[in-house]
Amino acid sequence: MFRPLTAGGNILIGGAFQGDDSRPAARVTQVASGAILRADALDQGNGGLIVVWADEATQFPGNSQRERWCQ
């Protein structure tokens, strides 16, 4: 059965948005400078959520992208 991708996925690195979740949060989070995080909608709908979080220090010199799919 074909099911369209109706929205982008979620990328949670180090924890949830502002640490607001039951998930444990990282103390320190680093993402490599060449990293590209993509949460695009591939077929239809809005892009997803991208969170890079740490309770003490976050380094993210990379790129993130979340695009909406339009026909």
N, C-alpha and C positions, 0 to 999 in steps of 0.2 A: 504494500500500500504506500503510495506517495504522500508524504506529509511536508508541506512547505515550511521552510525555516522562517518563522514569523517575527523573529527578533534576534539581535546579537546576543552572544553569551555573556557571562559575567567572569571577570578576572579579578580574583582577590589574592594579592600578594602581601603577606605579613599580617593579614587580618581583615576585618570588615570595615566599612566606612566609619571613620572616627572611633574605631574600637567598639562600636555599638552592636554587639552580637555576643552570642554564647561561645563563639569560636575564640580560641586563644589568640592573643596578639603577639607579634614579634617585638622584641626589645629594640633591635636594630634591623633595618631592611636596606639592602643594596641591590640595584638593578644595573646590569652592565651598560656601558655607554652606547653600545651598538644595538641594544635590544629594541625591538618594535613590538608593542602590545596592541593587538587588534581585536576589537569586539564588534565587528561590523555585522549588520544584518545582510545576509547573502541573498535572500529571495524576496522578502518583504518585511516591513516593520521598521522599528527604530533600532539604533545601535544599542549595545549592552552597556554594562557598568564596568569601569576599570578603577580599581583601588590599589594604591601602593601605600601601605600603612606600617607604622612602627610606633611604639609608645614613647621611645626616646629620640631616635634619629632615623631619617629616611634620606637616601641618596638615589635619585632617579634622573640621570642625565640623558636617558633614552627618549623614545617617542611613543606616544599613545594615539590611537585612532579609534573612533566609533562613528561609523557612518550609517545614515538612514538609507534604506533602499527605496528608490522611487521608480515608478514605471513611466 
